[in-house]
Amino acid sequence: MCSDSHQQYLTSSDMAMIERVLAHPELLTPTDSPALERGAAKYLTRKFQEGMIDEGEMTVAFDRYVRVWRAWRSRPQHSAKILPFLAGAHAGRAHMMPEFSS
């Protein structure tokens, strides 16, 4: 592995390390979105180029990335009734209240 921080290009051994980190079975499951793995690969590549070259640190960063990604994906979605109200607020009609049915 290259120890030169902020390097622009990754060697085959650098990529092999990132692939090993991505292959941790306890972090990714078959039901995870392909977008998660692509995003994680880009994230780890960027972290490596910023100077993170230790495989253990990369694994910790990958775990953190997966946790944040899953938390973001599982956040509550806005109600369809609230969205028109929010759009109205941006059009200068912030005084309008949404209608709630009981």
C-alpha positions in Angstrom: 0.0 0.0 0.0 1.2 3.5 -0.8 1.9 5.6 2.2 1.9 8.9 0.2 -1.0 10.9 1.6 -3.2 12.8 -0.8 -2.2 10.6 -3.7 -4.2 10.9 -6.9 -4.0 7.3 -8.2 -4.5 4.0 -6.4 -2.4 1.0 -7.1 -3.8 -2.5 -7.5 -2.8 -3.3 -3.9 -4.7 -0.2 -2.7 -7.8 -1.3 -4.6 -7.4 -4.8 -3.2 -7.5 -3.4 0.4 -10.6 -1.3 -0.4 -12.2 -4.4 -1.9 -11.4 -6.4 1.3 -13.0 -3.8 3.4 -16.1 -3.7 1.2 -16.3 -7.5 1.4 -16.8 -7.6 5.2 -20.0 -9.8 5.4 -21.2 -8.3 8.7 -21.4 -4.8 7.2 -23.2 -5.4 3.9 -26.0 -7.8 3.4 -27.5 -9.2 0.2 -30.6 -7.1 0.7 -28.6 -3.8 0.7 -29.0 -1.5 -2.2 -26.3 -1.5 -4.9 -26.3 2.3 -4.3 -25.0 1.7 -0.8 -22.0 -0.3 -2.1 -21.2 2.2 -4.8 -21.4 5.1 -2.4 -19.2 3.2 0.1 -16.6 2.4 -2.5 -16.4 6.1 -3.6 -16.3 7.1 0.1 -13.5 4.7 0.9 -11.5 5.7 -2.2 -11.8 9.4 -1.2 -10.8 8.6 2.4 -7.7 6.7 1.1 -6.8 9.6 -1.2 -7.1 11.9 1.8 -4.5 9.8 3.7 -6.4 7.0 5.4 -4.2 3.9 4.6 -4.8 1.6 7.6 -7.2 -1.2 6.8 -8.6 -1.2 10.3 -9.4 2.5 10.1 -11.0 2.0 6.7 -13.2 -0.7 8.2 -14.3 1.6 11.0 -15.0 4.4 8.4 -17.0 1.9 6.3 -19.0 0.8 9.3 -19.8 4.4 10.1 -20.8 5.1 6.5 -23.1 2.1 6.4 -24.8 3.1 9.7 -25.3 6.7 8.5 -26.6 5.6 5.1 -29.1 3.2 6.7 -30.3 5.8 9.2 -30.8 8.3 6.4 -32.7 5.8 4.3 -35.0 4.8 7.2 -35.9 8.3 8.2 -39.6 9.2 8.2 -41.0 10.4 4.9 -43.0 13.6 4.7 -46.8 13.2 4.6 -48.4 13.9 1.2 -50.7 16.4 3.0 -47.8 18.5 4.3 -46.0 18.8 1.0 -48.5 21.3 -0.6 -48.3 23.4 2.5 -44.5 23.5 2.3 -44.7 24.4 -1.4 -47.1 27.2 -0.5 -44.7 28.5 2.1 -42.0 29.0 -0.5 -44.5 30.9 -2.7 -45.0 33.6 0.0 -48.1 31.9 1.5 -46.6 30.8 4.8 -49.8 32.0 6.6 -51.8 29.2 5.1 -52.3 26.2 7.4 -52.5 22.6 6.1 -55.9 20.9 6.4 -56.0 17.9 8.7 -58.9 15.5 8.6 -59.9 13.7 11.7 
